[in-house]
Structures are given as structure tokens and as C-alpha cells.
């Protein structure tokens, strides 16, 4: 899989891509993550990528020309017909279902907005889908792009040694995850639930499902109701 990130701040990704599962996924060849600096596609000597908004108002707006040049070159150079995904508070809320959908694509093109906004002509002509991480505003689209990369890459074949660890995550089944325990068996007077020590896998699975259901009902009643409705 290829993931192309179009950003004005590529250095933001350096530490993120050099650690843990992502680093191993890249070294294994499971994913290729390519950063494209929007400033490289500006034509003036100052590499200007933003300007004041027409009509006045606060903040700066990302200019269309460098972004168009960058996207067009990426598509031509890598022979891609992948969708362009814009990180924006106005987008559809990202969830595990979308992560799974992204993980089976051959390539992603993630466009990171910045400053006050992005020229609407980019959205109208280049962007295929818009993604939001929630009802809050960040400095730019770099952190949301990292969230997408992390959530997608861990689902790729061979990235996580035990694939069951990924397919039983929270939200994967529509429910939040159940509680987990490891050694020691007793810690500061708190023991591990006896069912987990029983060796009875049917009872363990039942307990885990019940705990997952109860946790979802208590903490995310919206997800609980959606799950119950889907099971009818």
C-alpha cells in the first residue's frame, strides 16, 4: 500500500514514522509512506503557499496553485487514480469502519489543511472526500493524517503479528473492548476475574462479550443502541 501525504509541514511526521509498528511496517514493505511538501510546488522565490482571504477577515488561506501542482504530479508520477482525502472539521466523522475501508485500498492521498482554511476551488475540483476527527479544531491536518495512517496500517496483512489483536479491537465489532488482565494474578489486593483463570474458553468468550456489551452500554449508549438494533 502507498500512502501519500500532502503537507506544508513534512517534518511533523519524522518521529511518528520512525517508531514502533509503523517503522516495522515500512521496513517490511507492507506500506510506503511518501511525504510531499506543498512548498516545493510554489513558484515564487519565497515559496508562498498562503494568502489573505478575499472579502477580508482573519487568518490566511492555502493557495490553490501549489496544491493542484502537487496532486497532479503525484498522480502522474505514481500512476494513481486514488481519491484525495482532505482533513477538515467539515468532513465526515472518522471511525473504525472507515479505517477498514481505507485499509483495502491500493493507495491513499491525504491532504492536510492548515492556517484558517483552504481555497474552495481545491475542494471543488481536487478533493474526493473529507474526513474529520471530531468536533474540535486543530492547527492543521497533520495530526488527523497521522491518526488515519496509524489506524489503517495496523490493519494491513503482516503488520501486527497476531491479527486477532486487531480484529477484536474496540469498534471493530460495533462494541467497545472488554477489560484485559495480565500478570501478576493479584496486584495490591486486586485479583483477576476467576473466569479468566478457568481455562474454559467458552465461558471466557461469554464473559468478554458481556463485559464488552456492558462497557458500551455504560460509556457509549449510542453505540450500544446501534449494535442492539443491528442484531434484531
C-alpha positions as CSV (number, residue, x, y, z in Angstrom):
1,X,0.0,0.0,0.0
2,X,1.1,3.6,-0.7
3,X,0.1,6.5,1.5
4,X,0.9,9.9,0.1
5,X,0.7,12.9,2.5
6,X,0.5,16.4,1.1
7,X,1.5,18.8,3.8
8,X,3.2,22.2,4.4
9,X,5.0,20.7,7.4
10,X,6.5,17.3,6.5
11,X,9.0,17.3,9.4
12,X,6.0,16.9,11.7
13,X,5.9,13.2,10.6
14,X,9.5,12.3,11.3
15,X,9.3,10.9,14.8
16,X,5.9,9.4,14.2
17,X,7.1,7.3,11.2
18,X,10.3,6.2,12.9
19,X,8.9,4.3,15.9
20,X,7.1,1.1,16.8
21,X,4.6,-0.6,14.5
22,X,4.8,2.0,11.7
23,X,8.5,1.7,11.5
24,X,8.3,-2.1,11.2
25,X,5.5,-1.9,8.7
26,X,7.6,0.4,6.5
27,X,10.7,-1.8,6.8
28,X,8.7,-4.9,5.9
29,X,7.4,-3.2,2.8
30,X,3.8,-3.5,4.0
31,X,3.3,0.2,3.4
32,X,5.2,3.0,1.7
33,X,4.5,6.4,3.2
34,X,5.6,9.3,1.0
35,X,5.6,12.9,2.2
36,X,5.1,15.8,-0.3
37,X,5.9,19.3,0.7
38,X,3.4,21.8,-0.7
39,X,6.1,24.5,-0.6
40,X,8.1,22.6,-3.2
41,X,5.3,23.4,-5.7
42,X,5.2,27.1,-5.1
43,X,6.7,29.1,-8.0
44,X,7.8,32.4,-6.3
45,X,11.1,32.8,-4.6
46,X,9.6,32.9,-1.1
47,X,7.7,29.6,-1.7
48,X,4.5,31.3,-0.6
49,X,1.6,28.8,-0.1
50,X,-0.9,31.0,1.7
51,X,-2.5,34.4,1.1
52,X,-5.1,36.7,2.6
53,X,-8.8,35.8,2.0
54,X,-10.9,37.7,-0.5
55,X,-13.5,39.7,1.3
56,X,-11.3,40.3,4.3
57,X,-11.3,38.5,7.6
58,X,-8.8,36.9,10.0
59,X,-6.3,34.2,9.1
60,X,-4.6,33.0,6.0
61,X,-5.8,30.7,3.2
62,X,-3.8,28.0,1.5
63,X,-3.4,28.9,-2.2
64,X,-4.8,26.6,-4.9
65,X,-1.8,26.6,-7.3
66,X,0.8,24.7,-5.3
67,X,-1.8,22.1,-4.2
68,X,-3.0,21.5,-7.7
69,X,0.5,21.1,-9.0
70,X,1.4,18.7,-6.2
71,X,-1.6,16.5,-6.5
72,X,-1.3,16.3,-10.3
73,X,2.4,15.4,-10.2
74,X,1.8,12.7,-7.5
75,X,-1.0,11.1,-9.6
76,X,1.1,11.3,-12.8
77,X,4.4,10.2,-11.3
78,X,3.0,7.2,-9.3
79,X,0.2,6.4,-11.8
80,X,-2.5,6.8,-9.2
81,X,-6.2,7.2,-9.5
82,X,-6.6,7.2,-5.7
83,X,-9.1,9.5,-4.1
84,X,-7.8,12.7,-2.4
85,X,-8.9,12.8,1.2
86,X,-8.9,16.2,2.9
87,X,-8.6,16.6,6.7
88,X,-11.2,19.1,7.8
89,X,-13.6,19.8,10.6
90,X,-16.3,19.9,8.0
91,X,-15.7,16.3,6.9
92,X,-17.4,13.0,7.8
93,X,-16.5,11.7,11.2
94,X,-13.8,9.1,11.0
95,X,-14.4,5.7,12.5
96,X,-13.2,2.1,12.5
97,X,-15.5,1.2,9.6
98,X,-13.7,3.9,7.5
99,X,-10.3,2.7,8.7
100,X,-11.2,-0.8,7.4
101,X,-12.4,0.7,4.1
102,X,-9.2,2.6,3.7
103,X,-7.0,-0.4,4.5
104,X,-8.2,-2.4,1.5
105,X,-7.3,0.4,-1.0
106,X,-4.1,0.3,-3.0
107,X,-3.3,3.9,-2.2
108,X,-4.4,6.9,-0.1
109,X,-3.7,10.6,-0.8
110,X,-4.1,12.6,2.4
111,X,-4.3,16.4,2.0
112,X,-3.5,18.3,5.2
113,X,-5.2,21.7,5.5
114,X,-3.5,24.4,7.6
115,X,-4.0,28.0,8.7
116,X,-7.5,29.4,8.5
117,X,-8.6,27.2,5.6
118,X,-8.0,26.1,2.1
119,X,-9.1,27.7,-1.2
120,X,-12.6,26.3,-2.1
121,X,-11.5,25.5,-5.6
122,X,-9.2,22.8,-4.3
123,X,-12.2,21.3,-2.5
124,X,-14.4,21.6,-5.5
125,X,-12.0,20.3,-8.1
126,X,-9.5,18.0,-6.4
127,X,-10.9,16.6,-3.2
128,X,-13.0,13.4,-3.3
129,X,-13.8,13.0,0.3
130,X,-13.5,15.0,3.6
131,X,-12.6,13.5,6.9
132,X,-13.0,14.9,10.5
133,X,-11.6,13.5,13.7
134,X,-14.2,15.2,15.8
135,X,-16.0,18.4,16.8
136,X,-12.8,20.4,17.6
137,X,-10.3,22.4,15.6
138,X,-6.6,21.6,15.3
139,X,-3.8,23.7,14.0
140,X,-3.7,21.7,10.8
141,X,-4.5,18.3,9.2
142,X,-1.2,16.7,10.1
143,X,-2.4,15.1,13.3
144,X,-5.6,13.7,11.8
145,X,-3.5,12.3,8.9
146,X,-1.3,10.6,11.4
147,X,-4.4,9.1,13.1
148,X,-5.6,7.8,9.8
149,X,-2.2,6.3,8.9
150,X,-1.8,4.6,12.3
151,X,-5.4,3.1,12.2
152,X,-5.0,1.9,8.7
153,X,-1.5,0.5,8.7
154,X,-2.2,-1.7,11.7
155,X,-4.9,-3.4,9.7
156,X,-2.6,-4.3,6.8
157,X,-1.6,-8.0,6.5
158,X,1.6,-8.9,8.3
159,X,1.8,-5.7,10.3
160,X,0.5,-7.0,13.6
161,X,1.9,-10.4,14.5
162,X,-1.4,-11.6,16.0
163,X,-4.1,-10.4,13.6
164,X,-6.8,-11.3,16.2
165,X,-5.5,-8.4,18.2
166,X,-6.7,-6.0,15.5
167,X,-10.0,-7.7,14.6
168,X,-11.1,-7.7,18.3
169,X,-10.3,-4.1,18.9
170,X,-12.9,-1.6,20.1
171,X,-15.4,-0.6,17.4
172,X,-14.3,-3.4,15.1
173,X,-17.4,-5.4,16.2
174,X,-19.5,-2.3,16.9
175,X,-18.8,-2.5,20.6
176,X,-16.1,-1.2,22.9
177,X,-13.4,-3.7,24.0
178,X,-13.7,-5.8,27.2
179,X,-11.3,-5.4,30.2
180,X,-7.8,-7.0,30.0
181,X,-5.6,-8.5,32.7
182,X,-2.1,-9.9,32.8
183,X,0.4,-11.0,35.5
184,X,0.6,-10.7,38.4
185,X,-2.6,-12.6,39.3
186,X,-3.0,-10.4,42.4
187,X,-1.8,-6.8,42.5
188,X,-2.3,-4.5,45.5
189,X,-5.2,-6.7,46.7
190,X,-7.0,-6.7,43.3
191,X,-7.3,-10.1,41.7
192,X,-8.0,-11.3,38.1
193,X,-11.6,-12.4,37.5
194,X,-11.7,-16.1,38.1
195,X,-13.3,-17.0,34.8
196,X,-10.1,-15.9,33.0
197,X,-8.2,-18.4,35.0
198,X,-10.6,-21.3,34.5
199,X,-9.4,-22.5,31.1
200,X,-13.0,-22.7,29.9
201,X,-12.7,-20.8,26.6
202,X,-16.5,-20.8,26.0
203,X,-17.1,-19.2,29.4
204,X,-14.2,-16.7,28.9
205,X,-15.7,-15.7,25.5
206,X,-19.1,-15.3,27.1
207,X,-17.7,-13.1,29.9
208,X,-15.7,-11.0,27.5
209,X,-18.8,-10.4,25.3
210,X,-20.9,-9.5,28.3
211,X,-18.3,-7.1,29.6
212,X,-17.9,-5.5,26.2
213,X,-21.7,-5.1,26.0
214,X,-21.9,-3.6,29.4
215,X,-19.0,-1.2,28.9
216,X,-20.5,0.0,25.6
217,X,-24.0,0.4,27.2
218,X,-22.5,2.5,30.1
219,X,-20.0,4.6,28.2
220,X,-21.3,4.9,24.7
221,X,-25.1,4.3,24.8
222,X,-25.4,5.5,21.2
223,X,-23.1,2.6,20.0
224,X,-25.0,0.2,22.3
225,X,-28.3,1.1,20.8
226,X,-26.9,0.9,17.3
227,X,-25.5,-2.6,18.0
228,X,-28.7,-3.9,19.5
229,X,-30.7,-2.6,16.6
230,X,-28.3,-4.3,14.1
231,X,-28.8,-7.7,15.9
232,X,-32.6,-7.7,15.6
